[in-house]
């Protein structure tokens, strides 16, 4: 069985309807979680903690969708390729 890691992160957005962070250096990384249930609980806690800030939003990134050993690396993924 493969591991399904999830990243929870968030911060202040330039527009509450968008996904662009006001200051990428201040993104709050909550953590990496071993399953969706744990990630959702962490996301919910941060969302509730910041409920009074309309511009603050948290996200769950499905890291397991980014990691696929079966797909060959592209040029930008190969550390030997400069560019």
Biopython code that builds the backbone (N, CA, C, O; Angstrom):
import numpy as np
from Bio.PDB.StructureBuilder import StructureBuilder

atoms = [
    (1, "UNK", "N", (0.847, -1.181, 0.000)),
    (1, "UNK", "CA", (0.000, 0.000, 0.000)),
    (1, "UNK", "C", (0.892, 1.244, 0.000)),
    (1, "UNK", "O", (1.836, 1.338, 0.784)),
    (2, "UNK", "N", (0.588, 2.189, -0.878)),
    (2, "UNK", "CA", (1.401, 3.399, -0.960)),
    (2, "UNK", "C", (0.968, 4.413, 0.095)),
    (2, "UNK", "O", (-0.190, 4.448, 0.513)),
    (3, "UNK", "N", (1.915, 5.224, 0.506)),
    (3, "UNK", "CA", (1.652, 6.257, 1.496)),
    (3, "UNK", "C", (1.020, 7.456, 0.810)),
    (3, "UNK", "O", (1.438, 7.832, -0.285)),
    (4, "UNK", "N", (0.044, 8.048, 1.421)),
    (4, "UNK", "CA", (-0.669, 9.188, 0.840)),
    (4, "UNK", "C", (-0.455, 10.427, 1.701)),
    (4, "UNK", "O", (-1.282, 10.766, 2.546)),
    (5, "UNK", "N", (0.672, 11.095, 1.468)),
    (5, "UNK", "CA", (1.032, 12.273, 2.262)),
    (5, "UNK", "C", (0.247, 13.504, 1.824)),
    (5, "UNK", "O", (-0.068, 13.677, 0.646)),
    (6, "UNK", "N", (-0.061, 14.353, 2.802)),
    (6, "UNK", "CA", (-0.789, 15.602, 2.561)),
    (6, "UNK", "C", (-0.087, 16.741, 3.285)),
    (6, "UNK", "O", (0.343, 16.587, 4.428)),
    (7, "UNK", "N", (0.026, 17.879, 2.619)),
    (7, "UNK", "CA", (0.635, 19.085, 3.175)),
    (7, "UNK", "C", (-0.471, 20.092, 3.482)),
    (7, "UNK", "O", (-1.327, 20.356, 2.638)),
    (8, "UNK", "N", (-0.449, 20.650, 4.686)),
    (8, "UNK", "CA", (-1.394, 21.703, 5.054)),
    (8, "UNK", "C", (-0.598, 23.000, 5.199)),
    (8, "UNK", "O", (0.386, 23.056, 5.936)),
    (9, "UNK", "N", (-1.038, 24.042, 4.484)),
    (9, "UNK", "CA", (-0.351, 25.330, 4.510)),
    (9, "UNK", "C", (-1.357, 26.443, 4.260)),
    (9, "UNK", "O", (-2.464, 26.198, 3.781)),
    (10, "UNK", "N", (-0.963, 27.659, 4.586)),
    (10, "UNK", "CA", (-1.859, 28.783, 4.339)),
    (10, "UNK", "C", (-1.214, 30.098, 4.680)),
    (10, "UNK", "O", (-0.034, 30.172, 5.023)),
    (11, "UNK", "N", (-2.018, 31.136, 4.577)),
    (11, "UNK", "CA", (-1.545, 32.469, 4.869)),
    (11, "UNK", "C", (-2.489, 33.510, 4.316)),
    (11, "UNK", "O", (-3.610, 33.209, 3.904)),
    (12, "UNK", "N", (-2.018, 34.735, 4.314)),
    (12, "UNK", "CA", (-2.833, 35.855, 3.854)),
    (12, "UNK", "C", (-2.801, 35.950, 2.332)),
    (12, "UNK", "O", (-1.731, 35.932, 1.724)),
    (13, "UNK", "N", (-3.971, 36.052, 1.726)),
    (13, "UNK", "CA", (-4.092, 36.152, 0.277)),
    (13, "UNK", "C", (-4.263, 37.606, -0.157)),
    (13, "UNK", "O", (-4.716, 38.446, 0.620)),
    (14, "UNK", "N", (-3.896, 37.892, -1.405)),
    (14, "UNK", "CA", (-4.098, 39.241, -1.943)),
    (14, "UNK", "C", (-5.581, 39.503, -2.179)),
    (14, "UNK", "O", (-6.040, 40.640, -2.073)),
    (15, "UNK", "N", (-6.323, 38.457, -2.497)),
    (15, "UNK", "CA", (-7.763, 38.539, -2.761)),
    (15, "UNK", "C", (-8.413, 37.312, -2.127)),
    (15, "UNK", "O", (-7.994, 36.193, -2.422)),
    (16, "UNK", "N", (-9.411, 37.475, -1.277)),
    (16, "UNK", "CA", (-10.008, 36.319, -0.609)),
    (16, "UNK", "C", (-10.643, 35.308, -1.568)),
    (16, "UNK", "O", (-10.889, 34.163, -1.189)),
    (17, "UNK", "N", (-10.907, 35.725, -2.796)),
    (17, "UNK", "CA", (-11.488, 34.814, -3.785)),
    (17, "UNK", "C", (-10.409, 34.098, -4.608)),
    (17, "UNK", "O", (-10.726, 33.210, -5.400)),
    (18, "UNK", "N", (-9.146, 34.476, -4.427)),
    (18, "UNK", "CA", (-8.063, 33.903, -5.222)),
    (18, "UNK", "C", (-7.179, 32.973, -4.407)),
    (18, "UNK", "O", (-7.530, 32.542, -3.309)),
    (19, "UNK", "N", (-6.016, 32.679, -4.986)),
    (19, "UNK", "CA", (-5.068, 31.784, -4.316)),
    (19, "UNK", "C", (-3.655, 32.362, -4.274)),
    (19, "UNK", "O", (-2.707, 31.643, -3.957)),
    (20, "UNK", "N", (-3.500, 33.646, -4.587)),
    (20, "UNK", "CA", (-2.179, 34.275, -4.562)),
    (20, "UNK", "C", (-1.897, 34.814, -3.161)),
    (20, "UNK", "O", (-2.683, 35.582, -2.607)),
    (21, "UNK", "N", (-0.759, 34.398, -2.599)),
    (21, "UNK", "CA", (-0.394, 34.849, -1.260)),
    (21, "UNK", "C", (0.173, 36.265, -1.308)),
    (21, "UNK", "O", (0.901, 36.620, -2.235)),
    (22, "UNK", "N", (-0.165, 37.064, -0.310)),
    (22, "UNK", "CA", (0.325, 38.441, -0.217)),
    (22, "UNK", "C", (1.844, 38.453, -0.052)),
    (22, "UNK", "O", (2.528, 39.268, -0.670)),
    (23, "UNK", "N", (2.367, 37.566, 0.769)),
    (23, "UNK", "CA", (3.809, 37.483, 1.015)),
    (23, "UNK", "C", (4.200, 36.004, 1.120)),
    (23, "UNK", "O", (3.976, 35.373, 2.153)),
    (24, "UNK", "N", (4.777, 35.462, 0.060)),
    (24, "UNK", "CA", (5.128, 34.034, 0.029)),
    (24, "UNK", "C", (6.136, 33.657, 1.111)),
    (24, "UNK", "O", (6.205, 32.495, 1.512)),
    (25, "UNK", "N", (6.916, 34.623, 1.586)),
    (25, "UNK", "CA", (7.873, 34.340, 2.657)),
    (25, "UNK", "C", (7.184, 34.103, 3.999)),
    (25, "UNK", "O", (7.803, 33.603, 4.939)),
    (26, "UNK", "N", (5.912, 34.459, 4.087)),
    (26, "UNK", "CA", (5.183, 34.307, 5.349)),
    (26, "UNK", "C", (4.133, 33.202, 5.289)),
    (26, "UNK", "O", (3.226, 33.172, 6.121)),
    (27, "UNK", "N", (4.240, 32.296, 4.323)),
    (27, "UNK", "CA", (3.309, 31.172, 4.258)),
    (27, "UNK", "C", (3.524, 30.296, 5.485)),
    (27, "UNK", "O", (4.652, 29.941, 5.825)),
    (28, "UNK", "N", (2.436, 29.961, 6.130)),
    (28, "UNK", "CA", (2.479, 29.130, 7.338)),
    (28, "UNK", "C", (2.339, 27.664, 6.916)),
    (28, "UNK", "O", (1.285, 27.240, 6.441)),
    (29, "UNK", "N", (3.406, 26.909, 7.097)),
    (29, "UNK", "CA", (3.369, 25.471, 6.823)),
    (29, "UNK", "C", (2.964, 24.789, 8.122)),
    (29, "UNK", "O", (3.722, 24.777, 9.093)),
    (30, "UNK", "N", (1.775, 24.229, 8.129)),
    (30, "UNK", "CA", (1.252, 23.569, 9.326)),
    (30, "UNK", "C", (1.950, 22.234, 9.508)),
    (30, "UNK", "O", (2.348, 21.876, 10.617)),
    (31, "UNK", "N", (2.100, 21.486, 8.394)),
    (31, "UNK", "CA", (2.797, 20.211, 8.474)),
    (31, "UNK", "C", (2.425, 19.257, 7.360)),
    (31, "UNK", "O", (1.572, 19.539, 6.519)),
    (32, "UNK", "N", (3.094, 18.119, 7.383)),
    (32, "UNK", "CA", (2.830, 17.030, 6.437)),
    (32, "UNK", "C", (2.188, 15.903, 7.237)),
    (32, "UNK", "O", (2.673, 15.531, 8.306)),
    (33, "UNK", "N", (1.101, 15.369, 6.712)),
    (33, "UNK", "CA", (0.303, 14.392, 7.434)),
    (33, "UNK", "C", (0.192, 13.087, 6.646)),
    (33, "UNK", "O", (0.197, 13.105, 5.415)),
    (34, "UNK", "N", (0.094, 11.959, 7.344)),
    (34, "UNK", "CA", (0.135, 10.649, 6.697)),
    (34, "UNK", "C", (-1.155, 10.237, 5.999)),
    (34, "UNK", "O", (-1.172, 9.255, 5.257)),
    (35, "UNK", "N", (-2.234, 10.980, 6.231)),
    (35, "UNK", "CA", (-3.498, 10.638, 5.569)),
    (35, "UNK", "C", (-4.391, 11.877, 5.512)),
    (35, "UNK", "O", (-4.134, 12.881, 6.177)),
    (36, "UNK", "N", (-5.434, 11.781, 4.709)),
    (36, "UNK", "CA", (-6.317, 12.931, 4.516)),
    (36, "UNK", "C", (-7.041, 13.309, 5.800)),
    (36, "UNK", "O", (-7.228, 14.496, 6.071)),
    (37, "UNK", "N", (-7.447, 12.338, 6.586)),
    (37, "UNK", "CA", (-8.191, 12.622, 7.807)),
    (37, "UNK", "C", (-7.375, 13.502, 8.766)),
    (37, "UNK", "O", (-7.904, 14.464, 9.323)),
    (38, "UNK", "N", (-6.105, 13.178, 8.956)),
    (38, "UNK", "CA", (-5.236, 13.970, 9.831)),
    (38, "UNK", "C", (-5.003, 15.361, 9.237)),
    (38, "UNK", "O", (-4.993, 16.355, 9.964)),
    (39, "UNK", "N", (-4.815, 15.428, 7.926)),
    (39, "UNK", "CA", (-4.610, 16.719, 7.262)),
    (39, "UNK", "C", (-5.865, 17.581, 7.386)),
    (39, "UNK", "O", (-5.775, 18.781, 7.643)),
    (40, "UNK", "N", (-7.007, 16.981, 7.206)),
    (40, "UNK", "CA", (-8.265, 17.728, 7.299)),
    (40, "UNK", "C", (-8.469, 18.278, 8.705)),
    (40, "UNK", "O", (-8.922, 19.411, 8.869)),
    (41, "UNK", "N", (-8.142, 17.493, 9.709)),
    (41, "UNK", "CA", (-8.272, 17.958, 11.095)),
    (41, "UNK", "C", (-7.353, 19.157, 11.345)),
    (41, "UNK", "O", (-7.758, 20.120, 11.996)),
    (42, "UNK", "N", (-6.127, 19.106, 10.835)),
    (42, "UNK", "CA", (-5.183, 20.219, 10.994)),
    (42, "UNK", "C", (-5.659, 21.445, 10.221)),
    (42, "UNK", "O", (-5.583, 22.569, 10.719)),
    (43, "UNK", "N", (-6.152, 21.223, 8.996)),
    (43, "UNK", "CA", (-6.677, 22.314, 8.173)),
    (43, "UNK", "C", (-7.846, 22.992, 8.886)),
    (43, "UNK", "O", (-7.918, 24.219, 8.957)),
    (44, "UNK", "N", (-8.753, 22.180, 9.409)),
    (44, "UNK", "CA", (-9.941, 22.711, 10.076)),
    (44, "UNK", "C", (-9.560, 23.538, 11.309)),
    (44, "UNK", "O", (-10.145, 24.594, 11.551)),
    (45, "UNK", "N", (-8.594, 23.067, 12.078)),
    (45, "UNK", "CA", (-8.145, 23.799, 13.263)),
    (45, "UNK", "C", (-7.574, 25.161, 12.880)),
    (45, "UNK", "O", (-7.872, 26.160, 13.534)),
    (46, "UNK", "N", (-6.755, 25.212, 11.824)),
    (46, "UNK", "CA", (-6.173, 26.497, 11.377)),
    (46, "UNK", "C", (-7.241, 27.396, 10.790)),
    (46, "UNK", "O", (-7.232, 28.603, 11.033)),
    (47, "UNK", "N", (-8.159, 26.836, 10.025)),
    (47, "UNK", "CA", (-9.235, 27.633, 9.437)),
    (47, "UNK", "C", (-10.103, 28.251, 10.530)),
    (47, "UNK", "O", (-10.493, 29.414, 10.427)),
    (48, "UNK", "N", (-10.405, 27.486, 11.568)),
    (48, "UNK", "CA", (-11.208, 28.015, 12.672)),
    (48, "UNK", "C", (-10.429, 29.054, 13.485)),
    (48, "UNK", "O", (-11.004, 30.031, 13.965)),
    (49, "UNK", "N", (-9.123, 28.837, 13.638)),
    (49, "UNK", "CA", (-8.285, 29.772, 14.391)),
    (49, "UNK", "C", (-8.220, 31.132, 13.702)),
    (49, "UNK", "O", (-8.102, 32.159, 14.370)),
    (50, "UNK", "N", (-8.294, 31.146, 12.384)),
    (50, "UNK", "CA", (-8.145, 32.384, 11.610)),
    (50, "UNK", "C", (-9.463, 32.848, 10.994)),
    (50, "UNK", "O", (-9.456, 33.622, 10.037)),
    (51, "UNK", "N", (-10.579, 32.391, 11.524)),
    (51, "UNK", "CA", (-11.891, 32.679, 10.939)),
    (51, "UNK", "C", (-12.189, 34.181, 10.846)),
    (51, "UNK", "O", (-12.947, 34.596, 9.969)),
    (52, "UNK", "N", (-11.621, 34.991, 11.715)),
    (52, "UNK", "CA", (-11.881, 36.427, 11.702)),
    (52, "UNK", "C", (-11.073, 37.181, 10.647)),
    (52, "UNK", "O", (-11.296, 38.375, 10.447)),
    (53, "UNK", "N", (-10.157, 36.522, 9.982)),
    (53, "UNK", "CA", (-9.346, 37.156, 8.942)),
    (53, "UNK", "C", (-9.830, 36.687, 7.570)),
    (53, "UNK", "O", (-9.516, 35.578, 7.137)),
    (54, "UNK", "N", (-10.594, 37.541, 6.896)),
    (54, "UNK", "CA", (-11.184, 37.164, 5.606)),
    (54, "UNK", "C", (-10.138, 36.858, 4.541)),
    (54, "UNK", "O", (-10.418, 36.107, 3.608)),
    (55, "UNK", "N", (-8.945, 37.421, 4.660)),
    (55, "UNK", "CA", (-7.906, 37.215, 3.658)),
    (55, "UNK", "C", (-7.010, 36.007, 3.954)),
    (55, "UNK", "O", (-6.149, 35.668, 3.142)),
    (56, "UNK", "N", (-7.198, 35.368, 5.087)),
    (56, "UNK", "CA", (-6.361, 34.217, 5.443)),
    (56, "UNK", "C", (-7.081, 32.934, 5.062)),
    (56, "UNK", "O", (-8.254, 32.730, 5.376)),
    (57, "UNK", "N", (-6.328, 32.069, 4.367)),
    (57, "UNK", "CA", (-6.919, 30.824, 3.896)),
    (57, "UNK", "C", (-5.889, 29.707, 3.993)),
    (57, "UNK", "O", (-4.694, 29.931, 3.797)),
    (58, "UNK", "N", (-6.364, 28.503, 4.299)),
    (58, "UNK", "CA", (-5.504, 27.325, 4.394)),
    (58, "UNK", "C", (-5.902, 26.313, 3.336)),
    (58, "UNK", "O", (-7.058, 26.246, 2.916)),
    (59, "UNK", "N", (-4.921, 25.525, 2.912)),
    (59, "UNK", "CA", (-5.108, 24.557, 1.833)),
    (59, "UNK", "C", (-4.549, 23.198, 2.229)),
    (59, "UNK", "O", (-3.677, 23.095, 3.092)),
    (60, "UNK", "N", (-5.064, 22.164, 1.586)),
    (60, "UNK", "CA", (-4.512, 20.816, 1.705)),
    (60, "UNK", "C", (-3.973, 20.440, 0.332)),
    (60, "UNK", "O", (-4.721, 20.410, -0.646)),
    (61, "UNK", "N", (-2.676, 20.155, 0.258)),
    (61, "UNK", "CA", (-2.047, 19.707, -0.987)),
    (61, "UNK", "C", (-1.846, 18.194, -0.890)),
    (61, "UNK", "O", (-1.316, 17.692, 0.101)),
    (62, "UNK", "N", (-2.265, 17.492, -1.907)),
    (62, "UNK", "CA", (-2.155, 16.037, -1.960)),
    (62, "UNK", "C", (-0.778, 15.671, -2.529)),
    (62, "UNK", "O", (-0.626, 15.487, -3.736)),
    (63, "UNK", "N", (0.213, 15.571, -1.653)),
    (63, "UNK", "CA", (1.590, 15.325, -2.089)),
    (63, "UNK", "C", (1.731, 14.002, -2.829)),
    (63, "UNK", "O", (2.567, 13.880, -3.724)),
    (64, "UNK", "N", (0.927, 13.017, -2.468)),
    (64, "UNK", "CA", (1.026, 11.715, -3.133)),
    (64, "UNK", "C", (0.682, 11.814, -4.610)),
    (64, "UNK", "O", (1.091, 10.953, -5.390)),
    (65, "UNK", "N", (-0.045, 12.823, -5.010)),
    (65, "UNK", "CA", (-0.365, 13.005, -6.432)),
    (65, "UNK", "C", (0.823, 13.581, -7.209)),
    (65, "UNK", "O", (0.881, 13.460, -8.432)),
    (66, "UNK", "N", (1.758, 14.199, -6.508)),
    (66, "UNK", "CA", (2.931, 14.788, -7.160)),
    (66, "UNK", "C", (4.071, 13.798, -7.321)),
    (66, "UNK", "O", (4.973, 14.010, -8.131)),
    (67, "UNK", "N", (4.035, 12.729, -6.560)),
    (67, "UNK", "CA", (5.129, 11.769, -6.517)),
    (67, "UNK", "C", (4.717, 10.492, -7.241)),
    (67, "UNK", "O", (3.867, 9.746, -6.754)),
    (68, "UNK", "N", (5.313, 10.241, -8.394)),
    (68, "UNK", "CA", (4.965, 9.060, -9.182)),
    (68, "UNK", "C", (6.238, 8.451, -9.731)),
    (68, "UNK", "O", (6.807, 8.953, -10.700)),
    (69, "UNK", "N", (6.681, 7.378, -9.120)),
    (69, "UNK", "CA", (7.929, 6.722, -9.523)),
    (69, "UNK", "C", (7.844, 6.094, -10.907)),
    (69, "UNK", "O", (8.877, 5.855, -11.533)),
    (70, "UNK", "N", (6.646, 5.824, -11.396)),
    (70, "UNK", "CA", (6.473, 5.168, -12.685)),
    (70, "UNK", "C", (6.670, 6.127, -13.864)),
    (70, "UNK", "O", (6.951, 5.692, -14.981)),
    (71, "UNK", "N", (6.523, 7.430, -13.612)),
    (71, "UNK", "CA", (6.666, 8.413, -14.683)),
    (71, "UNK", "C", (8.113, 8.841, -14.799)),
    (71, "UNK", "O", (8.713, 9.246, -13.803)),
    (72, "UNK", "N", (8.700, 8.761, -16.008)),
    (72, "UNK", "CA", (10.096, 9.186, -16.168)),
    (72, "UNK", "C", (10.264, 10.672, -15.860)),
    (72, "UNK", "O", (9.362, 11.470, -16.111)),
    (73, "UNK", "N", (11.407, 11.031, -15.322)),
    (73, "UNK", "CA", (11.707, 12.422, -14.998)),
    (73, "UNK", "C", (11.839, 13.247, -16.265)),
    (73, "UNK", "O", (12.397, 12.785, -17.260)),
    (74, "UNK", "N", (11.329, 14.454, -16.227)),
    (74, "UNK", "CA", (11.490, 15.378, -17.332)),
    (74, "UNK", "C", (12.820, 16.095, -17.199)),
    (74, "UNK", "O", (13.521, 15.918, -16.203)),
    (75, "UNK", "N", (13.171, 16.892, -18.179)),
    (75, "UNK", "CA", (14.455, 17.598, -18.165)),
    (75, "UNK", "C", (14.609, 18.462, -16.916)),
    (75, "UNK", "O", (15.695, 18.534, -16.342)),
    (76, "UNK", "N", (13.527, 19.117, -16.492)),
    (76, "UNK", "CA", (13.632, 19.987, -15.326)),
    (76, "UNK", "C", (13.746, 19.196, -14.024)),
    (76, "UNK", "O", (14.123, 19.756, -12.995)),
    (77, "UNK", "N", (13.424, 17.892, -14.056)),
    (77, "UNK", "CA", (13.517, 17.059, -12.867)),
    (77, "UNK", "C", (14.875, 16.401, -12.703)),
    (77, "UNK", "O", (15.194, 15.882, -11.633)),
    (78, "UNK", "N", (15.668, 16.421, -13.750)),
    (78, "UNK", "CA", (16.971, 15.733, -13.724)),
    (78, "UNK", "C", (18.025, 16.705, -13.249)),
    (78, "UNK", "O", (18.276, 17.705, -13.923)),
    (79, "UNK", "N", (18.663, 16.446, -12.096)),
    (79, "UNK", "CA", (19.660, 17.386, -11.574)),
    (79, "UNK", "C", (20.896, 17.519, -12.474)),
    (79, "UNK", "O", (21.659, 18.473, -12.324)),
    (80, "UNK", "N", (21.104, 16.583, -13.402)),
    (80, "UNK", "CA", (22.253, 16.663, -14.306)),
    (80, "UNK", "C", (22.007, 17.629, -15.464)),
    (80, "UNK", "O", (22.949, 18.048, -16.137)),
    (81, "UNK", "N", (20.739, 17.980, -15.694)),
    (81, "UNK", "CA", (20.387, 18.867, -16.791)),
    (81, "UNK", "C", (20.369, 20.299, -16.264)),
    (81, "UNK", "O", (19.629, 20.615, -15.333)),
    (82, "UNK", "N", (21.176, 21.152, -16.856)),
    (82, "UNK", "CA", (21.212, 22.564, -16.460)),
    (82, "UNK", "C", (20.295, 23.348, -17.392)),
    (82, "UNK", "O", (20.181, 23.043, -18.579)),
    (83, "UNK", "N", (19.649, 24.357, -16.831)),
    (83, "UNK", "CA", (18.839, 25.151, -17.723)),
    (83, "UNK", "C", (17.805, 25.938, -17.087)),
    (83, "UNK", "O", (17.063, 26.647, -17.767)),
]
sb = StructureBuilder()
sb.init_structure("model")
sb.init_model(0)
sb.init_chain("A")
sb.init_seg("    ")
for serial, (resi, resn, name, xyz) in enumerate(atoms, 1):
    if name == "N":
        sb.init_residue(resn, " ", resi, " ")
    sb.init_atom(name, np.array(xyz, "f"), 0.0, 1.0, " ", f" {name:<3s}", serial, name[0])
structure = sb.get_structure()
